[in-house]
Amino acid sequence: MKNFVYQPQRVCSKQISFDLDEENKIHNVKFLGGCPGNLLAIGKLIEGKDAKEIADILRGNDCGGRGTSCGDQLAIAIDGALKETA
């Protein structure tokens, strides 16, 4: 399992970390900062799911007119991790 750490842009969370296993399933998603209840729920909902599928679902979600969200930033982080492991 490989760990990834991402510094999100234009959102309340300051860091996103997660693991990808050899089958590109996502595990141990953690957000530093942001809306704790919502971000804990995202981590629980996506645990063990296919990383590409999760990125496709979360990509483009907006928070407060920022043009991005913590979920969107997670999608960007996942996209980068998948490119790195390809």
Secondary structure, DSSP 8 states (H G I E B T S, - for coil): -EEEEE--SSSS--EEEEEE-TT-BEEEEEEESS-HHHHHHHHHHHTTSBHHHHHHHHTT--STTSS--HHHHHHHHHHHHHHHH-
